[in-house]
Amino acid sequence: MKIVLFVVAAVLFVGSFLMFGYADQFPEPMNFILFLGGILVASLALMIPFHLADKFD
């Protein structure tokens, strides 16, 4: 089960890089929202191994 959590966390972390990269391609209000979403998704991806991996032994 920890392998599935690792894969989900890795996909979210790489997806946050894509959100950071594509943020400048969108119009003015959306680029800030997309960049902020990338920060939140990266934080969620880092939260998974630290907080949820212990619960799924």
N, C-alpha and C positions, 0 to 999 in steps of 0.2 A: 504493500500500500504506500510505502514511503517513496517508491519509484514513481508512482502516479503523481504524488504531490510534487516531486522534483520536476517532472516533465511539465506539469501545469505552471509551476513557478518559473521555469525557464522560458516557456512560451510567453507568459505575461511580461517577463523582463525584456525579452527581445522585442515584443510588441510595443513596449514603452519606448524603445529606441526608435522604432518606426514612427510613433506618434511625435517624438521630438523632431525627427527629420522632416516630416511632412507638415509641421506646424507653420512653416513660413510660406507654404504654397496656398494657404487658405486666405480669405479676406480678413479684414481687420478684427472684428470681434471674435471670429471663430478660431484664429490662430492662438490667441491667449487661452481659450477654453481647451483646445487640443493639447497645448503644451502643459497646462495644469492637469489635464487628464493623464498625460504621460507621467507626470510626477506622482500622481495618485496610484496609477497602475504599477509603477516601479516600487512604490512603498508597499503595496499589497503583495507584490511578488517577493519582496524581502521579508514580509511578515509571515508568509506561509511556512518557511523552514524553521523560523525561530519560535513560533507560537503554536502552530497546528501539528507539527511533526511529532510532538510528544504525545498528542492525544490519539494518534493512529498507529499504535504499536502492534 
